[in-house]
Amino acid sequence: MNSTVWDVDVLVAGGGPAGLVAAAAFGHRGFRSLVVDPRPAVTDADDPDADLRTTALLQPSRRFLDEIGLWERLAQHATPLATMRIVDAGGAHPAPRVSRDFEADDIGPLPFGWNLPNWLLRREFVAALAGNDAVAYRPGTGVAGVLTRSGAALVTLDDGSTLRARLVVAADGRHSPLRQAAGIGVRTLRYGQKALAFAVTHDAPHDNISTEIHRSGGPFTLVPLPDRDGRPCSAVVWMERGPEAQRLMALDPAAFSAAATARSGAIYGPLTLTGRRSIWPIISQIADRFHAERTALVAEAAHVVPPIGAQGMNMSLADIRCLVDLAVKADDPGAPEVLTAYGRARRPDVALRVTGIDMLNRTSMAALRPIRDLRGAGIAALHEIAPLRRTLMQLGLGARS
Ligand SMILES: Cc1cc2nc3c(=O)[nH]c(=O)nc-3n(C[C@H](O)[C@H](O)[C@H](O)COP(=O)(O)OP(=O)(O)OC[C@H]3O[C@@H](n4cnc5c(N)ncnc54)[C@H](O)[C@@H]3O)c2cc1C
């Protein structure tokens, strides 16, 4: 790998969860692939740089990961999500006033999804790449420049080496240097909002129910995890306006646990913070195009959504599946017809989801009582109409578009 110019079928820029899956998927289909990332892979929960978020992988994502041989590594660590509970707590006090359960068995035999910590996803994906001869993974090396021609892309890495790739997959995150280099613009919506991600233990069992509680500032979402220290445990994403999120972040653990308990409406009794908190800026963003010459944008390089309804990574896996399927059917994975078909297949679905989640987020942020009252009534009404309820659940899963 240290000759002046060497060839790969697919160069993946970005070793986040999406980039690692992209490399594994292309490798699984026999494409020689290289994935690079300037950052080292953090695969240990106790590492101060570990990604503490969790990802709820929905049914289509599990099917895809199964097809490419990754699910078998994850299954034993995954917590099934059987019920999605939507709660409105927008009254005068932060107590639940409307609560509706959306049951997975209303639309089929499987759970909605399976929850896994991000650091563990990374650990298992990296381990899977090590066992695949078609794939090389180089953490600590980034893409420094890309020069595309109609037949291939010439990629310079920041260690000075050069390679030729038939397809460059930009999985290099929301600020995607590759997207910028390709001259592709983005539409960005800002909310002045941040998400706190952390884990809590509690007295009451979660019963594999994922619960989204709406009051103001954004949703407070509890997603089931395996028991910790013999106590029920959940991952939490708590969205608030920026200054309030910063204030909460600065509280000592006991005061923070008390604030989280109050915001949860005490549905599981007192919540106890376990470990660190992390804070994430919230935006919606979509790239104007999902492809350029010899280049495909996937995951956050193409789209970013607020963490509502577990859509972000699941849309990313749908991007990768679509791109790989199209590449398999063609001789050349970066041929113009592959990339055009990819953009045509993915961008409209993603645009619809970005718009839908933007609306849900704005409704959840609402501070005015009349809007909060309408939201509570809306949750109940959506749930009561069975065909609409089932259609919404299938749309949320990505089983329909
Ligand atoms: C609080 C929160 C909770 C979430 N929960 C869920 C959920 O439950 N379900 C869900 O589906 N989604 C969820 N998401 C979204 C999900 O976490 C993201 O979609 C996913 O982590 C992003 O992955 P990515 O690989 O696209 O980007 P990133 O993880 O940002 O990876 C991009 C990588 O590219 C690398 N890079 C940058 N420049 C270069 C370069 N020049 N060359 C090579 N590499 C480069 C970076 O170092 C980085 O490692 C959540 C998001 C947030 C904020």
The ligand as an SDF file (V2000), in Angstrom:
LIG
                    3D

 53 58  0  0  0  0  0  0  0  0999 V2000
  -27.9330   13.1260   20.4220 C   0  0  0  0  0  0  0  0  0  0  0  0
  -28.0980   12.3090   19.1590 C   0  0  0  0  0  0  0  0  0  0  0  0
  -28.7670   11.0730   19.1970 C   0  0  0  0  0  0  0  0  0  0  0  0
  -28.9270   10.3240   18.0280 C   0  0  0  0  0  0  0  0  0  0  0  0
  -29.6690    9.1500   18.0750 N   0  0  0  0  0  0  0  0  0  0  0  0
  -29.8990    8.4420   16.9240 C   0  0  0  0  0  0  0  0  0  0  0  0
  -30.7300    7.2450   16.9050 C   0  0  0  0  0  0  0  0  0  0  0  0
  -31.2460    6.7800   17.9270 O   0  0  0  0  0  0  0  0  0  0  0  0
  -30.9370    6.6110   15.7200 N   0  0  0  0  0  0  0  0  0  0  0  0
  -30.3920    7.0700   14.5550 C   0  0  0  0  0  0  0  0  0  0  0  0
  -30.6270    6.4720   13.4830 O   0  0  0  0  0  0  0  0  0  0  0  0
  -29.5860    8.1700   14.5320 N   0  0  0  0  0  0  0  0  0  0  0  0
  -29.3410    8.8690   15.6800 C   0  0  0  0  0  0  0  0  0  0  0  0
  -28.5650   10.0000   15.6670 N   0  0  0  0  0  0  0  0  0  0  0  0
  -27.8620   10.3360   14.4470 C   0  0  0  0  0  0  0  0  0  0  0  0
  -26.5750    9.5110   14.3240 C   0  0  0  0  0  0  0  0  0  0  0  0
  -25.8460    9.5320   15.5380 O   0  0  0  0  0  0  0  0  0  0  0  0
  -25.7120   10.0560   13.2180 C   0  0  0  0  0  0  0  0  0  0  0  0
  -26.4500    9.9570   12.0150 O   0  0  0  0  0  0  0  0  0  0  0  0
  -24.4360    9.2950   13.0570 C   0  0  0  0  0  0  0  0  0  0  0  0
  -23.7110    9.1760   14.2390 O   0  0  0  0  0  0  0  0  0  0  0  0
  -23.5690   10.0860   12.1210 C   0  0  0  0  0  0  0  0  0  0  0  0
  -22.7120    9.2400   11.6020 O   0  0  0  0  0  0  0  0  0  0  0  0
  -21.7630    9.6610   10.3780 P   0  0  0  0  0  0  0  0  0  0  0  0
  -20.9190    8.4570   10.2040 O   0  0  0  0  0  0  0  0  0  0  0  0
  -22.5200   10.1830    9.2180 O   0  0  0  0  0  0  0  0  0  0  0  0
  -20.9210   10.9530   10.8680 O   0  0  0  0  0  0  0  0  0  0  0  0
  -19.7630   11.1250   11.9350 P   0  0  0  0  0  0  0  0  0  0  0  0
  -19.9420   10.1970   13.0820 O   0  0  0  0  0  0  0  0  0  0  0  0
  -19.6770   12.5940   12.1850 O   0  0  0  0  0  0  0  0  0  0  0  0
  -18.4490   10.6370   11.1600 O   0  0  0  0  0  0  0  0  0  0  0  0
  -17.8000   11.4080   10.1990 C   0  0  0  0  0  0  0  0  0  0  0  0
  -16.3270   11.0370   10.2370 C   0  0  0  0  0  0  0  0  0  0  0  0
  -15.6670   11.6590    9.1260 O   0  0  0  0  0  0  0  0  0  0  0  0
  -14.3610   11.9530    9.5340 C   0  0  0  0  0  0  0  0  0  0  0  0
  -13.7350   12.9300    8.6230 N   0  0  0  0  0  0  0  0  0  0  0  0
  -13.8380   14.2770    8.6290 C   0  0  0  0  0  0  0  0  0  0  0  0
  -13.0410   14.8000    7.6820 N   0  0  0  0  0  0  0  0  0  0  0  0
  -12.4470   13.7670    7.0360 C   0  0  0  0  0  0  0  0  0  0  0  0
  -11.5160   13.6780    5.9620 C   0  0  0  0  0  0  0  0  0  0  0  0
  -11.0130   14.7620    5.3660 N   0  0  0  0  0  0  0  0  0  0  0  0
  -11.1020   12.4450    5.5520 N   0  0  0  0  0  0  0  0  0  0  0  0
  -11.5660   11.3300    6.1630 C   0  0  0  0  0  0  0  0  0  0  0  0
  -12.4430   11.3650    7.1970 N   0  0  0  0  0  0  0  0  0  0  0  0
  -12.8980   12.5670    7.6180 C   0  0  0  0  0  0  0  0  0  0  0  0
  -14.5350   12.4740   10.9550 C   0  0  0  0  0  0  0  0  0  0  0  0
  -13.3110   12.3870   11.6830 O   0  0  0  0  0  0  0  0  0  0  0  0
  -15.6050   11.5400   11.4920 C   0  0  0  0  0  0  0  0  0  0  0  0
  -15.0800   10.4380   12.2210 O   0  0  0  0  0  0  0  0  0  0  0  0
  -28.3950   10.7800   16.8100 C   0  0  0  0  0  0  0  0  0  0  0  0
  -27.7100   12.0170   16.7600 C   0  0  0  0  0  0  0  0  0  0  0  0
  -27.5840   12.7960   17.9220 C   0  0  0  0  0  0  0  0  0  0  0  0
  -26.8950   14.1380   17.8420 C   0  0  0  0  0  0  0  0  0  0  0  0
  1  2  1  0
  2  3  1  0
  2 52  2  0
  3  4  2  0
  4  5  1  0
  4 50  1  0
  5  6  2  0
  6  7  1  0
  6 13  1  0
  7  8  2  0
  7  9  1  0
  9 10  1  0
 10 11  2  0
 10 12  1  0
 12 13  2  0
 13 14  1  0
 14 15  1  0
 14 50  1  0
 15 16  1  0
 16 17  1  0
 16 18  1  0
 18 19  1  0
 18 20  1  0
 20 21  1  0
 20 22  1  0
 22 23  1  0
 23 24  1  0
 24 25  2  0
 24 26  1  0
 24 27  1  0
 27 28  1  0
 28 29  2  0
 28 30  1  0
 28 31  1  0
 31 32  1  0
 32 33  1  0
 33 34  1  0
 33 48  1  0
 34 35  1  0
 35 36  1  0
 35 46  1  0
 36 37  1  0
 36 45  1  0
 37 38  2  0
 38 39  1  0
 39 40  1  0
 39 45  2  0
 40 41  1  0
 40 42  2  0
 42 43  1  0
 43 44  2  0
 44 45  1  0
 46 47  1  0
 46 48  1  0
 48 49  1  0
 50 51  2  0
 51 52  1  0
 52 53  1  0
M  END
$$$$
